[in-house]
Structures are given as structure tokens and as C-alpha cells.
């Protein structure tokens, strides 16, 4: 996903910074990471507060297989499909991601 598309997706937050990382990109708002782009997909930050809402909307959690074959869950979730067609819905999800990032920084 190109930089302009990512910036548009996160426009509800104001300006974001995009940095290359781990073969993908990190999306930051005021120094807090709110999302990662990996293999062309944006995954939004979530935590114990917001993850249930992502799950209820049908989003899937990013995980990978660890060294011992056990799934390692990451704090990032796919964007619910309806958000791609509605800027207001997308704004809701990116704001949830930013709130999770702020809570993560506070702990």
C-alpha cells in the first residue's frame, strides 16, 4: 500500500508518519504506533479494551507460529471490511487503534 493511501486511511487522526520496519511499514501518530502494514495489509493496534470490538466486527488477529510451533498473538487486528467503503467507519477504527496506542504508552 502506498504512502498516500495510508495517509488517507488515517486522515481522521491528522498527520501520520510512516516508517519502514520488518519488511513492512509502521504507521505512527505523534510518536505512537497505531498500525503496521505487512504484505499489503494494514493491521490496527488493539489492546484488552478494544480487541473485543475488533473481534465482534469479524476482524482477525495477527499471529504467527513461534519457535515451538505455538501461535504467538500480536496486538494488531485486520480492519473490518465495511470500513473500506465508509470513511466514518474507518475513522472509528483508526481512532480505536490510536486510543490503544496511547494506553500502551501509558503503561
N, C-alpha and C positions, 0 to 999 in steps of 0.2 A: 504494500500500500504506500502510495507516495505521500510526501510531507503535506501537500496542500489538502489532500483528502482527510488526513489525520487531524490537521488543524481545524477543518470544517466540522468534523465529528465532535470535537471538544470545544467548539465555539461558545457553548453555554457557560463554560468556566472562565472564559477570557483567554489571553495568550497562553499557549503551552510551549514547552521546549521538548524537542525530540532528539534523543541521543542514541547512537548505535550501541548495542550491547548483546552479547551472547548470540551472535548470528541473527539478531533481530533489532528491535528498537525499543527504547523506553520512552514513555510519554510522561512528562513532568509538568506540574503546575506549582509555581513558586517553590521549587526545590523538592516537592513531594512527588514520588512516583505514583501515578494513577492508573497506568496501563502498560502493557507490553504488546508489541507487535511481533508475532512469531509465525513464520511460514505464511505471511499474508493475512493473518487473522489478528484482530485486536482483542485482547483479553483484559477485562477490567478488574481492578483491585477490589477485593471484598474482605470482610472480616466476620467474626461471630455475630455481629449486629446485622450486617447487610446480606450475608450469604443465604439465609433462608428466603429472602425475597428473590434473589437470583435463581435459586433452585425452584421456587414456586412458579417462576416465569418460564421454566423449561431450559434455562441456561445450563451449561455443563462446566464442571470444574476442571481446570488444567491439572493433570497429574502425569507422572512419568514413572517408569519402572526403576526402582532403586537397585543398588548392587546385589542385594539378597533376593531380588525378584518381587519385593513388596512395593505396592503403589505408594508413591510419595505425592501427597496433595499439596498443591501450591495455592497461594491466596489470590488466584486470578480466575475469572469466570468469563465464558463467552457472552456476547451481547445477545439478548433476546431478539428474535427475528423481527418482531413488529417495530423495533426501534429504527431499523434501517429505512423505513418508509415514512417516518414521522419525526421531525426534528424535536418536538416537545417530549416525546417518549425517550428519544436519545438523550436529551438534556437531563431527564430524570436519572437515567442510568449513569451518565458520566458524573453527575453530582453525587450520587451514592458512592461511586469509586473515589472521588475526591474526599468525601467525608471519612471513608475507611482509611485513606492515606493519612489524613490528619490525626485520626485516632491512633494509628500505628506509630506515628512520630511522637505522640504524647506519652506512649508507654515505654 
